[in-house]
Amino acid sequence: MPTSDYDLLAMTPEELARVDIALMNLLCAKGLPGAENRDIPPALRKRGEWGAKVRFETERHLYRGTDPRHAEHYANSEAPTFLPLSSCPERARPFAPPR
């Protein structure tokens, strides 16, 4: 596994294809303002936690895209509005569709 952006630069395209894109982004962000002291393993764990939360909330609320009680609010569709809004409702409120 690469530990720096220099390691990424030394990799072949085939090797890069097997590297987690989040790890690549974090490695390349080292040294940027606000990311100087970023600890990568905890950041990757947090990303995993967020992903699990998004998956759970999406599965929990997926019925709303087609349920007649809620479908009109979500334009009778699971995407693009429903999934992002249901996954992180506390962050999505400013982007919610008008009622």
C-alpha positions in Angstrom: 0.0 0.0 0.0 1.3 3.5 -0.8 2.2 5.8 2.0 2.8 9.0 0.1 2.0 10.7 -3.2 5.5 9.8 -4.4 4.5 6.1 -4.0 1.5 6.7 -6.1 3.6 8.4 -8.8 5.8 5.3 -8.9 2.9 2.9 -9.4 1.8 1.4 -12.7 -1.8 2.1 -13.9 -2.6 -1.5 -13.0 -1.3 -1.0 -9.4 -3.1 2.4 -9.1 -6.4 0.7 -10.1 -6.2 -1.4 -6.9 -5.6 1.6 -4.6 -8.6 2.9 -2.6 -9.6 6.3 -4.2 -10.1 7.8 -0.7 -6.5 6.8 0.2 -5.2 8.4 -3.0 -7.1 11.6 -2.3 -5.8 11.8 1.3 -2.2 11.1 0.2 -2.4 13.8 -2.4 -3.9 16.3 0.0 -1.0 16.1 2.4 0.5 19.5 2.8 -2.5 21.4 1.6 -3.9 24.1 3.9 -6.0 22.3 6.6 -4.6 18.9 5.8 -1.1 19.2 7.1 -1.7 17.0 10.1 -4.3 14.7 8.7 -4.0 11.2 10.2 -5.0 8.9 7.3 -6.0 5.7 9.0 -8.6 7.4 11.2 -9.9 9.4 8.2 -10.4 6.1 6.3 -12.2 4.5 9.2 -14.5 7.6 9.5 -15.2 7.3 5.8 -16.2 3.6 6.4 -18.5 4.6 9.2 -20.2 7.3 7.0 -20.6 4.7 4.2 -22.2 2.3 6.6 -24.6 5.0 7.8 -25.5 6.0 4.3 -26.1 2.4 3.3 -28.3 1.8 6.4 -30.3 5.0 6.0 -30.8 4.4 2.2 -32.1 0.9 2.8 -34.3 2.0 5.6 -36.0 4.7 3.6 -35.8 3.4 0.1 -39.5 2.6 0.0 -40.4 6.3 0.1 -39.4 6.7 -3.6 -42.4 4.6 -4.7 -44.7 4.5 -1.6 -47.9 6.6 -2.6 -47.7 8.3 0.8 -44.3 9.8 0.0 -43.6 9.4 -3.7 -44.9 12.8 -4.8 -42.5 14.5 -2.4 -39.6 12.6 -4.0 -40.9 13.0 -7.6 -41.8 9.3 -7.7 -38.1 8.5 -8.0 -35.4 7.0 -5.8 -32.8 9.2 -7.5 -31.3 11.7 -7.7 -33.2 13.6 -4.9 -34.2 10.8 -2.6 -31.0 8.9 -1.9 -28.7 11.8 -1.0 -31.3 13.4 1.2 -32.3 10.3 3.1 -28.7 9.3 3.7 -27.7 12.4 5.7 -30.9 14.2 6.6 -29.2 16.6 9.0 -26.9 17.8 6.2 -29.5 17.7 3.5 -32.1 20.0 4.9 -30.9 23.0 2.9 -31.2 21.0 -0.3 -34.6 19.4 0.3 -37.1 19.8 -2.6 -39.9 22.3 -2.0 -43.1 20.9 -0.6 
